[in-house]
Amino acid sequence: MLGLYLLSGVVFLSGAIGLELVGGVIAQKSGTESFIYAMSYTCEETLEMLGIALLIYTTSRYIVQVFPSTKLEFVESK
């Protein structure tokens, strides 16, 4: 479980810090209207969202393990 928490942090921070730095360099060299810059910030945002999704998944699994009688149910709102 700890491994998944660490993985979610690494994935999130690699986007938030790692690709943010790369994106800054690309923006200086190619400008913010270039295709390569658009790809870099798309990858950055994707990694951040993936890290958050992994964190939510891991926390959900942890809650179910700690409280076995817990049932997570998603219903459609009207």
N, C-alpha and C positions, 0 to 999 in steps of 0.2 A: 504494500500500500504506500509506504514511504517513497518507493521508487517512482510510482506514478505521480505523486505530489511533486517530487523533484523534477521529473520529466516535464510536467505542465509548466513549472517555473522556468525551466531552461528554454522550452519552446516559446513561451511568451516573451522572455527577455531577449532571446535571439532576434525576435522581430522588433521589439520595442527599442532595443539599444543597438544591436548589430546591424540590422538593415537600415535603421535610422541614420547611422553614420555613413553607410554606403550610399544611401539616398542623397545625403548632403553633398557628398563628393560628386555624384552624378549630376545633381542639380547645378553645381558650380561649373562643371565642364560642358554639359549638354543643354542646360536650361530646364525649367520646370514644365515646358510644353513638349518635351521630347518623349518618344515612345519608350525609350529605355528607362526614363524616370518614372513613367506611368507603370511599367512592369515592376520596378523596384518598390514603389509604395504599395502596389497591389500585393506583392509577396509579403511585405512588412505587415500589412493589415491582416492578411490571411494567417500568418503565424501567430499574431496576437489573438485572433479569434479562436484559432485551433487550441492555443494554450488555455484560454478561458473555458472552452468546451471540455477539454480534458480535465480541468480542475473540477468542473461541475459533475462530470461522470465519476471521477474518483471520490468526490465527497458523497455522492449518492450511494456508491458501493460501500463506503465506510459506514454510513448511517444504517444501511441494511445489515451489515455485519455486526455492528454494535447493538442494534435493536432488531433482533430477528423477526419479531412480530410486526415490524413496520412494513407497510405496503405502500409503494409509490404508485399513484394512478394519475394519469393525465386525462382530463375530460375537455370536450369542446365547449367553449362558452357560447351563449346565445346572445 
